[in-house]
Amino acid sequence: MLVTLPFVLLLLDYWPLGRIGGQNSEVGSRLRRLITEKIPLFALSALSCIATLLTQRQVKCDRSTTVSMEGEQYVGDYVTYIWEMFWPARLAVFYPHPNDRLPVLEVIAAIAFLVVSAC
């Protein structure tokens, strides 16, 4: 979210605040001023990207098991998020999975639910 914040603020300047609009001669100077005031946020965004890249370089894992585990988790997460829209309970910042594995039946049920709801 830190990476997109300066861009979202520029969009807010355009609409609904209307700070960029005006005559063509004024638009360039207003836009430069709005971008200039957000330079510290762009710098934080760049530092966040660099920190993420450096952290990802240090993480070593077997890619084949990670891809399979991520796919199972994504499917289950879709259904969980849809369920929590209607029944928000047991919400937490971090949800650890036991043994980093999901039950096969849960993954199949989630895929079936998503296919049926997409039709």
Backbone as XML, in Angstrom:
<?xml version="1.0"?>
<chain id="A" units="angstrom">
  <residue number="1" name="MET">
    <atom name="N" x="0.819" y="-1.189" z="0.000"/>
    <atom name="CA" x="0.000" y="0.000" z="0.000"/>
    <atom name="C" x="0.863" y="1.252" z="0.000"/>
  </residue>
  <residue number="2" name="LEU">
    <atom name="N" x="2.031" y="1.151" z="0.595"/>
    <atom name="CA" x="2.917" y="2.308" z="0.630"/>
    <atom name="C" x="3.365" y="2.696" z="-0.778"/>
  </residue>
  <residue number="3" name="VAL">
    <atom name="N" x="3.524" y="1.702" z="-1.639"/>
    <atom name="CA" x="3.988" y="1.972" z="-2.998"/>
    <atom name="C" x="2.945" y="2.759" z="-3.789"/>
  </residue>
  <residue number="4" name="THR">
    <atom name="N" x="1.685" y="2.463" z="-3.602"/>
    <atom name="CA" x="0.645" y="3.115" z="-4.401"/>
    <atom name="C" x="0.141" y="4.422" z="-3.794"/>
  </residue>
  <residue number="5" name="LEU">
    <atom name="N" x="0.479" y="4.724" z="-2.543"/>
    <atom name="CA" x="-0.053" y="5.905" z="-1.872"/>
    <atom name="C" x="0.166" y="7.211" z="-2.637"/>
  </residue>
  <residue number="6" name="PRO">
    <atom name="N" x="1.371" y="7.530" z="-3.114"/>
    <atom name="CA" x="1.532" y="8.811" z="-3.829"/>
    <atom name="C" x="0.663" y="8.900" z="-5.089"/>
  </residue>
  <residue number="7" name="PHE">
    <atom name="N" x="0.498" y="7.780" z="-5.779"/>
    <atom name="CA" x="-0.323" y="7.780" z="-6.986"/>
    <atom name="C" x="-1.803" y="7.955" z="-6.642"/>
  </residue>
  <residue number="8" name="VAL">
    <atom name="N" x="-2.240" y="7.327" z="-5.564"/>
    <atom name="CA" x="-3.631" y="7.493" z="-5.133"/>
    <atom name="C" x="-3.883" y="8.944" z="-4.734"/>
  </residue>
  <residue number="9" name="LEU">
    <atom name="N" x="-2.926" y="9.568" z="-4.062"/>
    <atom name="CA" x="-3.092" y="10.969" z="-3.681"/>
    <atom name="C" x="-3.154" y="11.878" z="-4.913"/>
  </residue>
  <residue number="10" name="LEU">
    <atom name="N" x="-2.378" y="11.554" z="-5.956"/>
    <atom name="CA" x="-2.466" y="12.328" z="-7.199"/>
    <atom name="C" x="-3.830" y="12.151" z="-7.855"/>
  </residue>
  <residue number="11" name="LEU">
    <atom name="N" x="-4.361" y="10.927" z="-7.819"/>
    <atom name="CA" x="-5.700" y="10.710" z="-8.352"/>
    <atom name="C" x="-6.747" y="11.496" z="-7.563"/>
  </residue>
  <residue number="12" name="LEU">
    <atom name="N" x="-6.582" y="11.547" z="-6.247"/>
    <atom name="CA" x="-7.505" y="12.338" z="-5.430"/>
    <atom name="C" x="-7.382" y="13.829" z="-5.743"/>
  </residue>
  <residue number="13" name="ASP">
    <atom name="N" x="-6.166" y="14.285" z="-6.049"/>
    <atom name="CA" x="-5.992" y="15.683" z="-6.446"/>
    <atom name="C" x="-6.753" y="15.976" z="-7.734"/>
  </residue>
  <residue number="14" name="TYR">
    <atom name="N" x="-6.757" y="15.005" z="-8.645"/>
    <atom name="CA" x="-7.474" y="15.187" z="-9.913"/>
    <atom name="C" x="-8.980" y="15.127" z="-9.693"/>
  </residue>
  <residue number="15" name="TRP">
    <atom name="N" x="-9.419" y="14.042" z="-9.019"/>
    <atom name="CA" x="-10.837" y="13.875" z="-8.729"/>
    <atom name="C" x="-10.986" y="13.218" z="-7.381"/>
  </residue>
  <residue number="16" name="PRO">
    <atom name="N" x="-11.714" y="13.671" z="-6.474"/>
    <atom name="CA" x="-12.790" y="14.638" z="-6.522"/>
    <atom name="C" x="-12.358" y="16.049" z="-6.155"/>
  </residue>
  <residue number="17" name="LEU">
    <atom name="N" x="-11.109" y="16.251" z="-5.740"/>
    <atom name="CA" x="-10.700" y="17.569" z="-5.254"/>
    <atom name="C" x="-10.544" y="18.598" z="-6.368"/>
  </residue>
  <residue number="18" name="GLY">
    <atom name="N" x="-10.273" y="18.161" z="-7.590"/>
    <atom name="CA" x="-10.202" y="19.068" z="-8.727"/>
    <atom name="C" x="-9.044" y="20.054" z="-8.662"/>
  </residue>
  <residue number="19" name="ARG">
    <atom name="N" x="-7.911" y="19.661" z="-8.098"/>
    <atom name="CA" x="-6.768" y="20.574" z="-7.974"/>
    <atom name="C" x="-5.947" y="20.675" z="-9.251"/>
  </residue>
  <residue number="20" name="ILE">
    <atom name="N" x="-6.123" y="19.754" z="-10.183"/>
    <atom name="CA" x="-5.321" y="19.775" z="-11.406"/>
    <atom name="C" x="-6.037" y="20.541" z="-12.513"/>
  </residue>
  <residue number="21" name="GLY">
    <atom name="N" x="-7.340" y="20.581" z="-12.498"/>
    <atom name="CA" x="-8.108" y="21.230" z="-13.562"/>
    <atom name="C" x="-7.824" y="22.715" z="-13.685"/>
  </residue>
  <residue number="22" name="GLY">
    <atom name="N" x="-8.288" y="23.302" z="-14.747"/>
    <atom name="CA" x="-8.089" y="24.729" z="-14.999"/>
    <atom name="C" x="-7.710" y="24.947" z="-16.444"/>
  </residue>
  <residue number="23" name="GLN">
    <atom name="N" x="-7.156" y="26.128" z="-16.718"/>
    <atom name="CA" x="-6.725" y="26.428" z="-18.074"/>
    <atom name="C" x="-5.443" y="25.670" z="-18.380"/>
  </residue>
  <residue number="24" name="ASN">
    <atom name="N" x="-5.179" y="25.448" z="-19.665"/>
    <atom name="CA" x="-4.027" y="24.655" z="-20.084"/>
    <atom name="C" x="-2.711" y="25.232" z="-19.582"/>
  </residue>
  <residue number="25" name="SER">
    <atom name="N" x="-2.578" y="26.540" z="-19.512"/>
    <atom name="CA" x="-1.323" y="27.146" z="-19.066"/>
    <atom name="C" x="-1.077" y="26.895" z="-17.583"/>
  </residue>
  <residue number="26" name="GLU">
    <atom name="N" x="-2.129" y="26.740" z="-16.800"/>
    <atom name="CA" x="-1.994" y="26.529" z="-15.359"/>
    <atom name="C" x="-1.841" y="25.062" z="-14.985"/>
  </residue>
  <residue number="27" name="VAL">
    <atom name="N" x="-2.313" y="24.163" z="-15.840"/>
    <atom name="CA" x="-2.328" y="22.737" z="-15.502"/>
    <atom name="C" x="-0.912" y="22.218" z="-15.275"/>
  </residue>
  <residue number="28" name="GLY">
    <atom name="N" x="0.023" y="22.586" z="-16.136"/>
    <atom name="CA" x="1.401" y="22.108" z="-15.994"/>
    <atom name="C" x="2.043" y="22.546" z="-14.687"/>
  </residue>
  <residue number="29" name="SER">
    <atom name="N" x="1.864" y="23.809" z="-14.330"/>
    <atom name="CA" x="2.472" y="24.292" z="-13.090"/>
    <atom name="C" x="1.800" y="23.680" z="-11.868"/>
  </residue>
  <residue number="30" name="ARG">
    <atom name="N" x="0.485" y="23.508" z="-11.910"/>
    <atom name="CA" x="-0.219" y="22.872" z="-10.786"/>
    <atom name="C" x="0.212" y="21.419" z="-10.621"/>
  </residue>
  <residue number="31" name="LEU">
    <atom name="N" x="0.326" y="20.719" z="-11.738"/>
    <atom name="CA" x="0.728" y="19.318" z="-11.687"/>
    <atom name="C" x="2.145" y="19.182" z="-11.132"/>
  </residue>
  <residue number="32" name="ARG">
    <atom name="N" x="3.066" y="20.064" z="-11.571"/>
    <atom name="CA" x="4.441" y="20.037" z="-11.037"/>
    <atom name="C" x="4.442" y="20.277" z="-9.533"/>
  </residue>
  <residue number="33" name="ARG">
    <atom name="N" x="3.625" y="21.230" z="-9.073"/>
    <atom name="CA" x="3.566" y="21.533" z="-7.643"/>
    <atom name="C" x="3.019" y="20.338" z="-6.853"/>
  </residue>
  <residue number="34" name="LEU">
    <atom name="N" x="1.982" y="19.706" z="-7.387"/>
    <atom name="CA" x="1.392" y="18.559" z="-6.697"/>
    <atom name="C" x="2.344" y="17.368" z="-6.641"/>
  </residue>
  <residue number="35" name="ILE">
    <atom name="N" x="3.091" y="17.153" z="-7.721"/>
    <atom name="CA" x="4.077" y="16.069" z="-7.725"/>
    <atom name="C" x="5.226" y="16.393" z="-6.782"/>
  </residue>
  <residue number="36" name="THR">
    <atom name="N" x="5.662" y="17.656" z="-6.773"/>
    <atom name="CA" x="6.763" y="18.072" z="-5.907"/>
    <atom name="C" x="6.424" y="17.883" z="-4.433"/>
  </residue>
  <residue number="37" name="GLU">
    <atom name="N" x="5.191" y="18.187" z="-4.054"/>
    <atom name="CA" x="4.832" y="18.041" z="-2.643"/>
    <atom name="C" x="4.741" y="16.572" z="-2.218"/>
  </residue>
  <residue number="38" name="LYS">
    <atom name="N" x="4.673" y="15.668" z="-3.192"/>
    <atom name="CA" x="4.590" y="14.242" z="-2.873"/>
    <atom name="C" x="5.923" y="13.522" z="-3.040"/>
  </residue>
  <residue number="39" name="ILE">
    <atom name="N" x="7.003" y="14.247" z="-3.285"/>
    <atom name="CA" x="8.319" y="13.632" z="-3.458"/>
    <atom name="C" x="8.730" y="12.797" z="-2.243"/>
  </residue>
  <residue number="40" name="PRO">
    <atom name="N" x="8.525" y="13.258" z="-0.994"/>
    <atom name="CA" x="8.880" y="12.387" z="0.142"/>
    <atom name="C" x="8.118" y="11.056" z="0.125"/>
  </residue>
  <residue number="41" name="LEU">
    <atom name="N" x="6.869" y="11.075" z="-0.328"/>
    <atom name="CA" x="6.108" y="9.832" z="-0.392"/>
    <atom name="C" x="6.625" y="8.917" z="-1.502"/>
  </residue>
  <residue number="42" name="PHE">
    <atom name="N" x="7.038" y="9.514" z="-2.638"/>
    <atom name="CA" x="7.640" y="8.712" z="-3.697"/>
    <atom name="C" x="8.960" y="8.096" z="-3.215"/>
  </residue>
  <residue number="43" name="ALA">
    <atom name="N" x="9.728" y="8.835" z="-2.399"/>
    <atom name="CA" x="10.984" y="8.309" z="-1.849"/>
    <atom name="C" x="10.703" y="7.132" z="-0.910"/>
  </residue>
  <residue number="44" name="LEU">
    <atom name="N" x="9.696" y="7.262" z="-0.051"/>
    <atom name="CA" x="9.332" y="6.147" z="0.829"/>
    <atom name="C" x="8.872" y="4.942" z="0.019"/>
  </residue>
  <residue number="45" name="SER">
    <atom name="N" x="8.164" y="5.201" z="-1.045"/>
    <atom name="CA" x="7.710" y="4.132" z="-1.920"/>
    <atom name="C" x="8.900" y="3.397" z="-2.535"/>
  </residue>
  <residue number="46" name="ALA">
    <atom name="N" x="9.886" y="4.137" z="-3.003"/>
    <atom name="CA" x="11.087" y="3.523" z="-3.578"/>
    <atom name="C" x="11.855" y="2.724" z="-2.534"/>
  </residue>
  <residue number="47" name="LEU">
    <atom name="N" x="11.983" y="3.259" z="-1.320"/>
    <atom name="CA" x="12.673" y="2.528" z="-0.253"/>
    <atom name="C" x="11.931" y="1.236" z="0.104"/>
  </residue>
  <residue number="48" name="SER">
    <atom name="N" x="10.623" y="1.283" z="0.083"/>
    <atom name="CA" x="9.838" y="0.083" z="0.357"/>
    <atom name="C" x="10.074" y="-0.979" z="-0.715"/>
  </residue>
  <residue number="49" name="CYS">
    <atom name="N" x="10.137" y="-0.561" z="-1.970"/>
    <atom name="CA" x="10.408" y="-1.502" z="-3.060"/>
    <atom name="C" x="11.788" y="-2.132" z="-2.919"/>
  </residue>
  <residue number="50" name="ILE">
    <atom name="N" x="12.781" y="-1.318" z="-2.587"/>
    <atom name="CA" x="14.146" y="-1.818" z="-2.414"/>
    <atom name="C" x="14.208" y="-2.804" z="-1.252"/>
  </residue>
  <residue number="51" name="ALA">
    <atom name="N" x="13.566" y="-2.470" z="-0.129"/>
    <atom name="CA" x="13.566" y="-3.370" z="1.026"/>
    <atom name="C" x="12.889" y="-4.700" z="0.687"/>
  </residue>
  <residue number="52" name="THR">
    <atom name="N" x="11.819" y="-4.642" z="-0.082"/>
    <atom name="CA" x="11.132" y="-5.873" z="-0.476"/>
    <atom name="C" x="12.014" y="-6.732" z="-1.369"/>
  </residue>
  <residue number="53" name="LEU">
    <atom name="N" x="12.676" y="-6.116" z="-2.330"/>
    <atom name="CA" x="13.557" y="-6.871" z="-3.223"/>
    <atom name="C" x="14.726" y="-7.495" z="-2.464"/>
  </residue>
  <residue number="54" name="LEU">
    <atom name="N" x="15.315" y="-6.750" z="-1.545"/>
    <atom name="CA" x="16.429" y="-7.296" z="-0.762"/>
    <atom name="C" x="15.967" y="-8.446" z="0.126"/>
  </residue>
  <residue number="55" name="THR">
    <atom name="N" x="14.795" y="-8.335" z="0.691"/>
    <atom name="CA" x="14.265" y="-9.400" z="1.533"/>
    <atom name="C" x="13.971" y="-10.641" z="0.710"/>
  </residue>
  <residue number="56" name="GLN">
    <atom name="N" x="13.410" y="-10.471" z="-0.474"/>
    <atom name="CA" x="13.095" y="-11.619" z="-1.316"/>
    <atom name="C" x="14.355" y="-12.341" z="-1.789"/>
  </residue>
  <residue number="57" name="ARG">
    <atom name="N" x="15.435" y="-11.622" z="-1.953"/>
    <atom name="CA" x="16.690" y="-12.260" z="-2.347"/>
    <atom name="C" x="17.218" y="-13.172" z="-1.256"/>
  </residue>
  <residue number="58" name="GLN">
    <atom name="N" x="16.992" y="-12.790" z="-0.002"/>
    <atom name="CA" x="17.528" y="-13.564" z="1.117"/>
    <atom name="C" x="16.707" y="-14.810" z="1.411"/>
  </residue>
  <residue number="59" name="VAL">
    <atom name="N" x="15.454" y="-14.829" z="0.988"/>
    <atom name="CA" x="14.591" y="-15.978" z="1.259"/>
    <atom name="C" x="14.925" y="-17.081" z="0.272"/>
  </residue>
  <residue number="60" name="LYS">
    <atom name="N" x="15.245" y="-18.255" z="0.809"/>
    <atom name="CA" x="15.560" y="-19.393" z="-0.047"/>
    <atom name="C" x="14.531" y="-20.480" z="0.235"/>
  </residue>
  <residue number="61" name="CYS">
    <atom name="N" x="13.887" y="-20.958" z="-0.835"/>
    <atom name="CA" x="12.916" y="-22.028" z="-0.668"/>
    <atom name="C" x="12.813" y="-22.822" z="-1.955"/>
  </residue>
  <residue number="62" name="ASP">
    <atom name="N" x="12.231" y="-23.995" z="-1.843"/>
    <atom name="CA" x="12.003" y="-24.840" z="-3.003"/>
    <atom name="C" x="10.786" y="-24.313" z="-3.749"/>
  </residue>
  <residue number="63" name="ARG">
    <atom name="N" x="10.974" y="-23.832" z="-4.956"/>
    <atom name="CA" x="9.911" y="-23.157" z="-5.694"/>
    <atom name="C" x="8.758" y="-24.094" z="-6.061"/>
  </residue>
  <residue number="64" name="SER">
    <atom name="N" x="9.027" y="-25.362" z="-6.321"/>
    <atom name="CA" x="7.950" y="-26.256" z="-6.744"/>
    <atom name="C" x="6.935" y="-26.477" z="-5.633"/>
  </residue>
  <residue number="65" name="THR">
    <atom name="N" x="7.376" y="-26.653" z="-4.396"/>
    <atom name="CA" x="6.414" y="-26.841" z="-3.305"/>
    <atom name="C" x="5.735" y="-25.526" z="-2.969"/>
  </residue>
  <residue number="66" name="THR">
    <atom name="N" x="6.430" y="-24.416" z="-3.137"/>
    <atom name="CA" x="5.837" y="-23.119" z="-2.825"/>
    <atom name="C" x="4.696" y="-22.799" z="-3.779"/>
  </residue>
  <residue number="67" name="VAL">
    <atom name="N" x="4.869" y="-23.061" z="-5.075"/>
    <atom name="CA" x="3.830" y="-22.761" z="-6.056"/>
    <atom name="C" x="2.592" y="-23.602" z="-5.771"/>
  </residue>
  <residue number="68" name="SER">
    <atom name="N" x="2.776" y="-24.870" z="-5.498"/>
    <atom name="CA" x="1.639" y="-25.737" z="-5.208"/>
    <atom name="C" x="0.913" y="-25.284" z="-3.954"/>
  </residue>
  <residue number="69" name="MET">
    <atom name="N" x="1.657" y="-24.925" z="-2.921"/>
    <atom name="CA" x="1.063" y="-24.490" z="-1.664"/>
    <atom name="C" x="0.351" y="-23.146" z="-1.850"/>
  </residue>
  <residue number="70" name="GLU">
    <atom name="N" x="0.930" y="-22.226" z="-2.633"/>
    <atom name="CA" x="0.307" y="-20.927" z="-2.870"/>
    <atom name="C" x="-1.003" y="-21.096" z="-3.627"/>
  </residue>
  <residue number="71" name="GLY">
    <atom name="N" x="-1.042" y="-21.967" z="-4.614"/>
    <atom name="CA" x="-2.258" y="-22.182" z="-5.379"/>
    <atom name="C" x="-3.385" y="-22.677" z="-4.509"/>
  </residue>
  <residue number="72" name="GLU">
    <atom name="N" x="-3.098" y="-23.636" z="-3.644"/>
    <atom name="CA" x="-4.116" y="-24.150" z="-2.728"/>
    <atom name="C" x="-4.598" y="-23.055" z="-1.793"/>
  </residue>
  <residue number="73" name="GLN">
    <atom name="N" x="-3.665" y="-22.270" z="-1.304"/>
    <atom name="CA" x="-4.026" y="-21.230" z="-0.343"/>
    <atom name="C" x="-4.866" y="-20.145" z="-1.003"/>
  </residue>
  <residue number="74" name="TYR">
    <atom name="N" x="-4.548" y="-19.755" z="-2.242"/>
    <atom name="CA" x="-5.309" y="-18.710" z="-2.917"/>
    <atom name="C" x="-6.765" y="-19.114" z="-3.097"/>
  </residue>
  <residue number="75" name="VAL">
    <atom name="N" x="-6.988" y="-20.345" z="-3.510"/>
    <atom name="CA" x="-8.352" y="-20.811" z="-3.741"/>
    <atom name="C" x="-9.144" y="-20.783" z="-2.442"/>
  </residue>
  <residue number="76" name="GLY">
    <atom name="N" x="-8.543" y="-21.279" z="-1.378"/>
    <atom name="CA" x="-9.221" y="-21.266" z="-0.088"/>
    <atom name="C" x="-9.448" y="-19.860" z="0.423"/>
  </residue>
  <residue number="77" name="ASP">
    <atom name="N" x="-8.510" y="-18.967" z="0.168"/>
    <atom name="CA" x="-8.639" y="-17.582" z="0.633"/>
    <atom name="C" x="-9.795" y="-16.858" z="-0.042"/>
  </residue>
  <residue number="78" name="TYR">
    <atom name="N" x="-10.029" y="-17.122" z="-1.337"/>
    <atom name="CA" x="-11.159" y="-16.490" z="-2.019"/>
    <atom name="C" x="-12.460" y="-16.801" z="-1.300"/>
  </residue>
  <residue number="79" name="VAL">
    <atom name="N" x="-12.662" y="-18.071" z="-1.015"/>
    <atom name="CA" x="-13.904" y="-18.480" z="-0.355"/>
    <atom name="C" x="-13.962" y="-17.898" z="1.056"/>
  </residue>
  <residue number="80" name="THR">
    <atom name="N" x="-12.841" y="-17.883" z="1.752"/>
    <atom name="CA" x="-12.811" y="-17.319" z="3.106"/>
    <atom name="C" x="-13.193" y="-15.847" z="3.086"/>
  </residue>
  <residue number="81" name="TYR">
    <atom name="N" x="-12.672" y="-15.080" z="2.144"/>
    <atom name="CA" x="-12.987" y="-13.653" z="2.073"/>
    <atom name="C" x="-14.459" y="-13.433" z="1.737"/>
  </residue>
  <residue number="82" name="ILE">
    <atom name="N" x="-14.997" y="-14.251" z="0.830"/>
    <atom name="CA" x="-16.417" y="-14.122" z="0.502"/>
    <atom name="C" x="-17.257" y="-14.437" z="1.737"/>
  </residue>
  <residue number="83" name="TRP">
    <atom name="N" x="-16.896" y="-15.493" z="2.470"/>
    <atom name="CA" x="-17.632" y="-15.862" z="3.677"/>
    <atom name="C" x="-17.553" y="-14.752" z="4.721"/>
  </residue>
  <residue number="84" name="GLU">
    <atom name="N" x="-16.377" y="-14.151" z="4.898"/>
    <atom name="CA" x="-16.197" y="-13.119" z="5.917"/>
    <atom name="C" x="-16.908" y="-11.814" z="5.566"/>
  </residue>
  <residue number="85" name="MET">
    <atom name="N" x="-17.292" y="-11.631" z="4.295"/>
    <atom name="CA" x="-18.116" y="-10.475" z="3.958"/>
    <atom name="C" x="-19.490" y="-10.588" z="4.623"/>
  </residue>
  <residue number="86" name="PHE">
    <atom name="N" x="-19.969" y="-11.802" z="4.734"/>
    <atom name="CA" x="-21.294" y="-12.023" z="5.304"/>
    <atom name="C" x="-21.249" y="-12.347" z="6.797"/>
  </residue>
  <residue number="87" name="TRP">
    <atom name="N" x="-20.166" y="-12.969" z="7.261"/>
    <atom name="CA" x="-20.057" y="-13.370" z="8.662"/>
    <atom name="C" x="-18.644" y="-13.066" z="9.176"/>
  </residue>
  <residue number="88" name="PRO">
    <atom name="N" x="-18.349" y="-11.801" z="9.517"/>
    <atom name="CA" x="-16.999" y="-11.447" z="9.977"/>
    <atom name="C" x="-16.757" y="-11.915" z="11.420"/>
  </residue>
  <residue number="89" name="ALA">
    <atom name="N" x="-16.077" y="-13.026" z="11.554"/>
    <atom name="CA" x="-15.777" y="-13.572" z="12.876"/>
    <atom name="C" x="-14.347" y="-14.120" z="12.869"/>
  </residue>
  <residue number="90" name="ARG">
    <atom name="N" x="-13.758" y="-14.192" z="14.032"/>
    <atom name="CA" x="-12.384" y="-14.704" z="14.213"/>
    <atom name="C" x="-11.401" y="-14.020" z="13.262"/>
  </residue>
  <residue number="91" name="LEU">
    <atom name="N" x="-11.475" y="-12.693" z="13.162"/>
    <atom name="CA" x="-10.581" y="-11.943" z="12.294"/>
    <atom name="C" x="-9.272" y="-11.680" z="13.026"/>
  </residue>
  <residue number="92" name="ALA">
    <atom name="N" x="-8.168" y="-11.803" z="12.317"/>
    <atom name="CA" x="-6.850" y="-11.563" z="12.893"/>
    <atom name="C" x="-5.928" y="-11.040" z="11.800"/>
  </residue>
  <residue number="93" name="VAL">
    <atom name="N" x="-4.781" y="-10.535" z="12.211"/>
    <atom name="CA" x="-3.813" y="-10.016" z="11.249"/>
    <atom name="C" x="-3.106" y="-11.161" z="10.535"/>
  </residue>
  <residue number="94" name="PHE">
    <atom name="N" x="-2.806" y="-12.229" z="11.267"/>
    <atom name="CA" x="-2.023" y="-13.339" z="10.725"/>
    <atom name="C" x="-2.786" y="-14.633" z="10.967"/>
  </residue>
  <residue number="95" name="TYR">
    <atom name="N" x="-2.975" y="-15.415" z="9.915"/>
    <atom name="CA" x="-3.659" y="-16.699" z="10.012"/>
    <atom name="C" x="-2.682" y="-17.818" z="9.663"/>
  </residue>
  <residue number="96" name="PRO">
    <atom name="N" x="-2.035" y="-18.416" z="10.653"/>
    <atom name="CA" x="-1.117" y="-19.519" z="10.317"/>
    <atom name="C" x="-1.900" y="-20.789" z="9.975"/>
  </residue>
  <residue number="97" name="HIS">
    <atom name="N" x="-1.429" y="-21.507" z="8.968"/>
    <atom name="CA" x="-2.037" y="-22.782" z="8.605"/>
    <atom name="C" x="-1.259" y="-23.897" z="9.292"/>
  </residue>
  <residue number="98" name="PRO">
    <atom name="N" x="-1.948" y="-24.877" z="9.844"/>
    <atom name="CA" x="-1.236" y="-25.981" z="10.484"/>
    <atom name="C" x="-0.395" y="-26.737" z="9.462"/>
  </residue>
  <residue number="99" name="ASN">
    <atom name="N" x="0.859" y="-26.877" z="9.754"/>
    <atom name="CA" x="1.824" y="-27.582" z="8.892"/>
    <atom name="C" x="1.908" y="-26.991" z="7.488"/>
  </residue>
  <residue number="100" name="ASP">
    <atom name="N" x="1.482" y="-25.761" z="7.331"/>
    <atom name="CA" x="1.505" y="-25.087" z="6.022"/>
    <atom name="C" x="0.822" y="-25.904" z="4.935"/>
  </residue>
  <residue number="101" name="ARG">
    <atom name="N" x="-0.194" y="-26.642" z="5.280"/>
    <atom name="CA" x="-0.948" y="-27.451" z="4.320"/>
    <atom name="C" x="-2.437" y="-27.223" z="4.537"/>
  </residue>
  <residue number="102" name="LEU">
    <atom name="N" x="-3.185" y="-27.284" z="3.474"/>
    <atom name="CA" x="-4.633" y="-27.202" z="3.560"/>
    <atom name="C" x="-5.213" y="-28.575" z="3.236"/>
  </residue>
  <residue number="103" name="PRO">
    <atom name="N" x="-6.315" y="-28.935" z="3.878"/>
    <atom name="CA" x="-6.948" y="-30.219" z="3.549"/>
    <atom name="C" x="-7.402" y="-30.251" z="2.092"/>
  </residue>
  <residue number="104" name="VAL">
    <atom name="N" x="-7.192" y="-31.381" z="1.434"/>
    <atom name="CA" x="-7.535" y="-31.520" z="0.020"/>
    <atom name="C" x="-9.031" y="-31.297" z="-0.192"/>
  </residue>
  <residue number="105" name="LEU">
    <atom name="N" x="-9.854" y="-31.803" z="0.708"/>
    <atom name="CA" x="-11.301" y="-31.635" z="0.574"/>
    <atom name="C" x="-11.691" y="-30.154" z="0.614"/>
  </residue>
  <residue number="106" name="GLU">
    <atom name="N" x="-11.015" y="-29.369" z="1.460"/>
    <atom name="CA" x="-11.304" y="-27.938" z="1.537"/>
    <atom name="C" x="-10.936" y="-27.230" z="0.234"/>
  </residue>
  <residue number="107" name="VAL">
    <atom name="N" x="-9.817" y="-27.612" z="-0.362"/>
    <atom name="CA" x="-9.389" y="-27.004" z="-1.627"/>
    <atom name="C" x="-10.368" y="-27.367" z="-2.745"/>
  </residue>
  <residue number="108" name="ILE">
    <atom name="N" x="-10.789" y="-28.616" z="-2.819"/>
    <atom name="CA" x="-11.737" y="-29.055" z="-3.852"/>
    <atom name="C" x="-13.077" y="-28.346" z="-3.670"/>
  </residue>
  <residue number="109" name="ALA">
    <atom name="N" x="-13.550" y="-28.234" z="-2.432"/>
    <atom name="CA" x="-14.814" y="-27.554" z="-2.171"/>
    <atom name="C" x="-14.722" y="-26.071" z="-2.550"/>
  </residue>
  <residue number="110" name="ALA">
    <atom name="N" x="-13.592" y="-25.443" z="-2.277"/>
    <atom name="CA" x="-13.418" y="-24.036" z="-2.628"/>
    <atom name="C" x="-13.416" y="-23.841" z="-4.135"/>
  </residue>
  <residue number="111" name="ILE">
    <atom name="N" x="-12.730" y="-24.732" z="-4.862"/>
    <atom name="CA" x="-12.708" y="-24.642" z="-6.328"/>
    <atom name="C" x="-14.119" y="-24.828" z="-6.882"/>
  </residue>
  <residue number="112" name="ALA">
    <atom name="N" x="-14.838" y="-25.802" z="-6.351"/>
    <atom name="CA" x="-16.210" y="-26.043" z="-6.819"/>
    <atom name="C" x="-17.093" y="-24.833" z="-6.558"/>
  </residue>
  <residue number="113" name="PHE">
    <atom name="N" x="-16.962" y="-24.230" z="-5.394"/>
    <atom name="CA" x="-17.756" y="-23.045" z="-5.067"/>
    <atom name="C" x="-17.453" y="-21.904" z="-6.023"/>
  </residue>
  <residue number="114" name="LEU">
    <atom name="N" x="-16.173" y="-21.654" z="-6.307"/>
    <atom name="CA" x="-15.802" y="-20.566" z="-7.199"/>
    <atom name="C" x="-16.281" y="-20.811" z="-8.626"/>
  </residue>
  <residue number="115" name="VAL">
    <atom name="N" x="-16.225" y="-22.061" z="-9.084"/>
    <atom name="CA" x="-16.690" y="-22.373" z="-10.435"/>
    <atom name="C" x="-18.196" y="-22.182" z="-10.533"/>
  </residue>
  <residue number="116" name="VAL">
    <atom name="N" x="-18.929" y="-22.665" z="-9.529"/>
    <atom name="CA" x="-20.380" y="-22.530" z="-9.547"/>
    <atom name="C" x="-20.789" y="-21.063" z="-9.458"/>
  </residue>
  <residue number="117" name="SER">
    <atom name="N" x="-20.114" y="-20.289" z="-8.610"/>
    <atom name="CA" x="-20.496" y="-18.880" z="-8.447"/>
    <atom name="C" x="-20.103" y="-18.037" z="-9.669"/>
  </residue>
  <residue number="118" name="ALA">
    <atom name="N" x="-19.124" y="-18.492" z="-10.454"/>
    <atom name="CA" x="-18.713" y="-17.752" z="-11.640"/>
    <atom name="C" x="-19.667" y="-17.981" z="-12.806"/>
  </residue>
  <residue number="119" name="CYS">
    <atom name="N" x="-20.406" y="-19.070" z="-12.764"/>
    <atom name="CA" x="-21.319" y="-19.396" z="-13.899"/>
    <atom name="C" x="-22.592" y="-18.628" z="-13.843"/>
  </residue>
</chain>
